[in-house]
Amino acid sequence: MRVTMSFLPVRLCLGLCLSLGVTAAVLSQSSLDRQRLLTPTDPAFTVAAPAVSRVRFDTTKGPLVIEIVRAWAPRGADRFVNLVRHGYYDEAKLFRVRPGTWVQFGIAADPQVAQAWRTATFPDDPFRETNARGTISFAFAVPDGRTTQVFINLKDNAASHDKEPFVPFGRVVEGMDVADAFNAEYREGIGGIRAGQQDAGFAGGNAFFDREFPRLDVIRRATVVGR
């Protein structure tokens, strides 16, 4: 009995220490990710994405999985996967939904991070794949002007989007019904890139969206989950 009683506290202590160790590691990684996100020139954001990878979005409407195909758009795939790896899209609002057409997101929840990336452009990719239903592409206003905002095609948008061209870098492989269900009541919301009305979103982050558009759906967490 004495052995058992003396053993239990040791086990509890070990369990607690392990738990605290894991928590500290998570917090440390989170802090490192935020520091990197405040510095778009960090080399972590130029790491090549796998040839094919999958990203899972856990959203307020349910899970959504996107398959990223680097051969379709290498620069776009690299930017998107690296942003996901470091938590850029966590808690991001799905702020612009045109029902049955597309859903757009990519303004970070943290306004400091959002503003750090607002002008972090990267070069265009050659156009290879059509904007079919379920594909995902970066939004842009001018050539070589892509940053962090992307959209999912809710229908075949080839006729309008291929001639821009918006270059798909992946496609939804699970949860297209989730994408179809994102709240569209605010429609254009704060406007599009060309409308030039996103300043408040970048300046306020989720505090702005929560105040002005409180029922927007949210990407709770985005993770690279492999193939």
N, C-alpha and C positions, 0 to 999 in steps of 0.2 A: 504494500500500500504506500509506503514511504517513497518507493521508487516511482510509482505512478504519479504521486502528487508533486514530486520534484521535477518530473519529466514534463508535465503539462505546461507549466509556465515557460519552459524552454521552447516547446513547440509553438506556444502562443507568441512568444517573443520573436522566434524565427519567422513566423507567418507575418507578423506585423512589420518586421524589418524588411522582408521581401516585398510586402505591399508598398511600404514607403519608398523602397528603392525603385520599384516600377513607376510609382507616381512621380518621383523626382526625375526619372528618365524621361517620362512623357512631357513633364513641364519644361525640362531642359530642351527637348526637341522642339516643342511648341515655341519657345522663346527664340531658338535658333532660326526656325522657319520664319517667324515674324521679322527678325532682323534681316533675313535674306529678302523677304518680300518688300521691305522698305528700300532695297538696293537692287533694282532691276538689272544692273550690270554684273551682279554676282555670277561667276562662272557656272553655278549650279543650274542656271536657267538656259544653258547652251548644251547640256548633255543630250546626246542623241537618244531619241525614244526607241524602244524595241521595234522590230519590223512590224509586228502586230501586238497590240496590247488591248486590255479592256479597262474601262473606267466605270465605276459604280457610283451613281448618285443616289443617296438616300434623301428623299424629298418629303414634303408634307403631303404629297399625294401617293407616295409609295416609291419603291426602288426602280431605277432606270439604269440600264447597262449600255454603254457605247463602246463599240469596237473601233480602235484607232488603227488605221492602215498607213504606215509611214510612206510607202511608195506613192500614195495618192497626193501627198503634200508634205514633204519632209520638214520644212520649216514650220508649217502650221502644227504638225504632229508634235514636234519637239517643244514648241512653246506651250501647247495645251497640256501635254503630259507633265512637263516640269512645273507648271502652275498648280496642277492637281497635286503633285507630289509634296508641295510645300504649303498646301492648304489655302490657296488663293480663293477658291470657289466655295469654301465652307461658309455656310450661313448666307450665301449670296441670294438675292431676290431674283425671281423670274419676272422681271419688271415690265417686259413688253411682249404682249401676246396678241397676235392677230388671229382670231379663231379660224381653224382649218387651214391656216397658211404657214405661220411660223411662230416660234417662241424664242425670245432673245434674253440673254443674261450675260453677266461678266463685269459688273461694277461691284467691287469688293465690299463686304460688310463694314470693314474698317476704313473710314474715309482717308486716313493717312496712307494706307496701302493703295486704295483706289487712285488717289492723286499721284502717288509715286509712279504708277504704271500708265497713267493716262496718255503720256506722250512717248512711252517706250515702244516705238514702232519697230517692225521687222519686215524684211523684204517679201514681196509676193512670191508665191509658188506658181509654176506653170499649171494651166488648167488641164485636168485629166478626167475627172469624174463628174457626172451630171448631178444637179441638185434634185435628186429623186426624193420621194417621201422617206423620212427617217434619217437622211444624211445630215451631217453637222458641218458648218462652215464658219469661218471668221467673218464678222461684219467689218466694213471699212467705209471711209468716206472718200479717200483719195488713193491713188496707186501707192503701194509700199506703205500703207497707213494702218495695217492691222496691229492691234495691241492685245486686248484680253477679251473683248466681247465676241460672243459666238451666237449662232442661232441654229435651232433644229427645224428642218423643213417638215411641216405637218401635212404637206401634199407635194405632188410633183411640181416643183417650181422652175423647171428647166427653161421654160419660155422666157421668164423674166430674169432669173438669177444667173443663168449660164452666160449671158452676154455681158454681165458686169465686168469680169466674172468673179463670182463668189466661189472659192475653191474648196470643195468638200475634203475633209481629212479623216472622216469616219462615218459610222452609221449606228443607229440604235438597233441592238440585237435582242434586247429584252425590255419590256415595259413601254412599248409605243403607246399603249392605252393610257399610261401615266402622263406622257407628253401631251396627248390629246386632251387630258382632263385639267391641265393647269388653268388656274383662274384667269379668265379673259375679260372680266368686267371693266378693267381700266383701259383696255385696248392699247392705244399708243402711250398712255401714261404720261411720262415726262417728255415724250417725243423720241424721235430717232436720231441717229448720228447726223443725218442731213438736216434735221430740224434744228439742231444746235441748242437744244433745251435740256441738256443733261448736267449742267453745272451744279445744280442743287443736289443731285444724286451723288456726284463725286465729292462735293464739299461736306455732305452730311452722312453719307453711307446709309446704314440701316436705320439710323435715327430719323432721317428724312423720310425714307420709305414707310416706316412704321407710322409716322405721323400723317402722311398724305395719302398713302395707299395701304391701309392696314391689313387688307385681306389677300395680299399677294402671296403666292406660294414661295417656298424657300428650299434651297439645296442645303439640308442640314450638314451633310458631309459628302465630300467627293474623295474617292480612293482609287488608286491603281490596283487592280485585282488580278492582273495577268490575263492569260487567254483561256 
